[in-house]
Amino acid sequence: QVQLAESGGGLVQPGGSLRLSCAASGFTFGDYGMFWYRQRPGQERERVGFITPDGDRITYLSSVQGRFTISRENRNNMLYLQMNDLRPNDTAVYFCHFRVSDGRTYWGQGTQVAVSP
């Protein structure tokens, strides 16, 4: 069965860094583009970024461009989100996600990131 498990969240001061991980299982990870999403308090879930199956193309939400980096290790079925220069507005639950061509979508349980002095 498909599983996505995020980890690495926590409390960090403004300007700090965190690295989120997403462990994937139950599917051929290297066949799928992967997303990071976040849901800030009281707001809709928003896409943070996307990485193609082989990692050759990555796109980012404009507000995180230059601060966040998405990467993946297909041999280990791992997806990462390196977050630098964190701001209070980055406080959110962060999710990894992918979708298949028949419309099915898969989400992890999320990991909480809190940015506060």
Residue frames as qw, qx, qy, qz and C-alpha x, y, z in Angstrom:
[[0.000, 0.890, 0.455, 0.000, 0.00, 0.00, 0.00],
 [0.362, 0.631, -0.031, 0.685, 1.16, 3.51, -0.79],
 [0.522, -0.743, -0.279, 0.313, 2.66, 5.39, 2.13],
 [0.340, 0.653, -0.120, 0.666, 4.21, 8.83, 2.42],
 [0.637, -0.645, -0.325, 0.270, 5.78, 9.76, 5.74],
 [0.224, 0.810, -0.139, 0.524, 7.07, 13.27, 6.37],
 [0.715, -0.540, -0.237, 0.375, 9.53, 14.09, 9.12],
 [0.550, 0.150, -0.029, 0.821, 11.92, 16.80, 10.17],
 [0.130, -0.787, -0.238, -0.555, 9.56, 19.53, 11.27],
 [0.559, -0.377, -0.472, 0.567, 9.96, 21.51, 14.44],
 [0.127, -0.967, -0.181, 0.130, 10.32, 24.92, 16.01],
 [0.657, 0.112, 0.093, 0.740, 12.95, 27.22, 14.59],
 [0.119, -0.706, -0.151, 0.681, 13.81, 30.90, 14.96],
 [0.513, 0.844, 0.091, -0.125, 13.45, 33.30, 12.04],
 [0.209, 0.814, -0.531, -0.103, 16.42, 33.00, 9.74],
 [0.523, -0.349, 0.776, -0.055, 16.95, 29.37, 10.71],
 [0.459, 0.312, -0.701, -0.448, 16.89, 26.23, 8.61],
 [0.721, -0.069, 0.616, -0.310, 15.13, 22.90, 8.57],
 [0.251, 0.269, -0.806, -0.464, 15.30, 19.91, 6.31],
 [0.769, 0.063, 0.342, -0.536, 12.11, 17.97, 5.77],
 [0.010, -0.221, 0.935, 0.278, 12.09, 14.41, 4.53],
 [0.793, 0.137, 0.088, -0.587, 9.40, 12.30, 2.94],
 [0.233, -0.241, 0.937, 0.100, 9.85, 8.53, 2.94],
 [0.689, 0.247, -0.197, -0.652, 7.87, 6.87, 0.17],
 [0.218, -0.151, 0.964, 0.010, 6.84, 3.23, -0.11],
 [0.523, 0.379, 0.708, -0.286, 4.36, 1.01, -1.88],
 [0.612, 0.764, 0.180, -0.096, 4.90, 2.40, -5.36],
 [0.749, 0.194, 0.148, 0.616, 7.67, 2.95, -7.90],
 [0.235, -0.799, -0.149, 0.533, 8.89, 6.26, -6.53],
 [0.302, -0.363, 0.433, 0.768, 11.15, 7.08, -9.48],
 [0.218, 0.417, 0.745, 0.473, 8.22, 7.00, -11.89],
 [0.097, -0.840, -0.527, -0.088, 6.43, 9.99, -10.37],
 [0.135, 0.544, -0.127, 0.818, 6.83, 13.69, -10.05],
 [0.467, -0.475, -0.640, 0.384, 6.53, 14.71, -6.41],
 [0.083, -0.763, -0.129, -0.628, 5.10, 17.77, -4.72],
 [0.289, -0.225, -0.604, 0.708, 5.58, 19.57, -1.47],
 [0.224, -0.702, -0.391, -0.551, 2.53, 21.41, -0.18],
 [0.208, -0.055, -0.607, 0.765, 1.91, 23.39, 2.97],
 [0.281, -0.719, -0.533, -0.345, -1.10, 24.56, 4.90],
 [0.157, 0.235, -0.380, 0.881, -0.64, 27.70, 6.93],
 [0.011, 0.375, 0.757, -0.535, -2.98, 28.37, 9.87],
 [0.313, 0.629, 0.400, -0.589, -6.41, 29.38, 8.63],
 [0.305, 0.598, -0.401, -0.624, -5.43, 29.13, 4.98],
 [0.924, 0.314, -0.012, -0.217, -5.91, 26.78, 2.05],
 [0.794, -0.231, 0.421, 0.373, -3.28, 24.22, 1.26],
 [0.385, 0.868, -0.202, -0.240, -0.78, 25.66, -1.25],
 [0.932, 0.237, -0.016, 0.275, 1.82, 24.13, -3.45],
 [0.421, -0.792, 0.281, 0.342, 5.39, 24.82, -2.33],
 [0.135, 0.638, -0.635, -0.413, 7.09, 23.10, -5.24],
 [0.940, 0.245, 0.148, -0.185, 7.38, 20.20, -7.62],
 [0.176, -0.580, 0.735, 0.304, 10.19, 17.95, -8.82],
 [0.752, 0.341, -0.385, -0.412, 10.09, 15.77, -11.92],
 [0.984, -0.165, -0.014, -0.061, 10.67, 12.00, -11.63],
 [0.844, 0.148, -0.135, 0.498, 14.35, 12.22, -12.46],
 [0.449, -0.701, -0.158, 0.532, 14.86, 15.55, -10.72],
 [0.489, 0.145, 0.314, 0.801, 15.82, 17.47, -13.83],
 [0.076, -0.510, -0.237, -0.823, 13.16, 20.12, -13.40],
 [0.302, -0.445, -0.667, 0.515, 12.03, 21.79, -10.20],
 [0.064, -0.611, -0.254, -0.747, 9.53, 24.57, -9.70],
 [0.295, -0.249, -0.621, 0.682, 8.81, 26.66, -6.60],
 [0.113, -0.883, -0.454, 0.040, 6.21, 28.92, -5.11],
 [0.358, 0.738, -0.061, 0.569, 7.48, 32.42, -5.72],
 [0.403, -0.833, 0.164, -0.342, 7.61, 33.29, -2.00],
 [0.830, -0.449, 0.310, 0.114, 10.04, 30.43, -1.29],
 [0.778, 0.558, -0.035, 0.287, 12.16, 30.70, -4.44],
 [0.326, 0.695, -0.394, 0.505, 15.80, 31.08, -3.50],
 [0.384, -0.536, 0.544, -0.519, 15.23, 29.94, 0.10],
 [0.829, -0.069, 0.488, -0.264, 13.84, 26.41, -0.33],
 [0.272, 0.471, -0.762, -0.351, 15.35, 23.54, -2.29],
 [0.911, 0.025, 0.232, -0.340, 13.58, 20.36, -3.30],
 [0.212, 0.510, -0.816, -0.172, 15.59, 17.24, -4.03],
 [0.932, -0.062, 0.087, -0.347, 15.06, 13.51, -4.24],
 [0.109, -0.458, 0.878, 0.079, 16.95, 10.24, -3.96],
 [0.794, 0.120, -0.287, -0.522, 15.19, 7.71, -6.13],
 [0.554, 0.209, -0.798, 0.116, 17.42, 4.82, -5.03],
 [0.131, -0.047, -0.775, 0.616, 16.26, 5.39, -1.45],
 [0.188, -0.626, -0.695, -0.299, 12.66, 6.46, -2.21],
 [0.333, -0.579, -0.373, 0.644, 13.23, 9.77, -0.44],
 [0.180, 0.773, 0.276, 0.541, 12.03, 13.30, -1.11],
 [0.474, -0.351, -0.328, 0.737, 13.52, 16.34, 0.65],
 [0.067, 0.898, 0.230, 0.369, 12.74, 19.96, 1.28],
 [0.547, -0.145, -0.253, 0.785, 15.65, 22.08, 2.48],
 [0.076, -0.906, -0.337, -0.246, 14.31, 25.30, 3.97],
 [0.528, -0.060, -0.200, 0.823, 16.66, 28.18, 4.68],
 [0.007, -0.097, 0.048, -0.994, 16.09, 31.71, 5.94],
 [0.193, -0.519, -0.829, -0.082, 12.80, 30.66, 7.45],
 [0.140, -0.266, 0.044, -0.953, 10.23, 33.34, 8.19],
 [0.341, 0.120, 0.682, -0.636, 7.24, 33.38, 10.53],
 [0.653, 0.361, -0.052, -0.664, 5.00, 33.25, 7.46],
 [0.466, 0.296, -0.810, -0.197, 6.49, 29.83, 6.62],
 [0.320, -0.088, 0.800, -0.500, 4.78, 28.39, 9.70],
 [0.736, 0.171, -0.266, -0.598, 2.62, 25.58, 8.38],
 [0.792, -0.102, 0.600, -0.042, 2.05, 21.87, 8.18],
 [0.254, 0.584, -0.612, -0.469, 4.12, 20.56, 5.28],
 [0.853, 0.140, 0.456, -0.213, 2.99, 17.61, 3.16],
 [0.058, -0.321, 0.772, 0.545, 4.47, 15.52, 0.40],
 [0.658, 0.438, 0.380, -0.480, 2.13, 14.47, -2.35],
 [0.026, -0.225, 0.742, 0.631, 1.85, 12.80, -5.70],
 [0.684, 0.352, 0.273, -0.577, -0.90, 11.92, -8.09],
 [0.414, -0.033, 0.836, 0.357, -1.42, 9.26, -10.70],
 [0.101, 0.030, -0.529, -0.842, -2.93, 9.56, -14.15],
 [0.262, -0.437, -0.818, -0.267, -6.23, 7.97, -13.15],
 [0.285, -0.703, -0.137, -0.637, -6.90, 10.75, -10.68],
 [0.776, -0.511, -0.324, 0.175, -5.88, 9.08, -7.46],
 [0.127, 0.784, -0.327, 0.511, -3.93, 11.32, -5.12],
 [0.803, -0.292, -0.426, 0.297, -1.77, 10.46, -2.14],
 [0.086, -0.831, 0.219, -0.504, -0.74, 12.56, 0.84],
 [0.475, 0.048, -0.712, 0.514, 1.40, 12.06, 3.87],
 [0.402, -0.690, -0.575, 0.176, 0.23, 12.95, 7.36],
 [0.083, 0.902, -0.006, 0.423, 2.25, 16.16, 7.37],
 [0.654, -0.210, -0.353, 0.636, 4.95, 17.59, 9.58],
 [0.145, -0.954, -0.262, 0.026, 4.56, 20.80, 11.55],
 [0.539, 0.209, -0.086, 0.812, 6.98, 23.67, 11.04],
 [0.244, -0.919, -0.303, 0.072, 6.80, 26.62, 13.41],
 [0.515, 0.338, -0.080, 0.784, 8.96, 29.70, 12.90],
 [0.366, -0.880, -0.223, -0.206, 8.98, 31.95, 15.93],
 [0.153, 0.703, -0.480, 0.501, 11.48, 34.00, 17.98]]
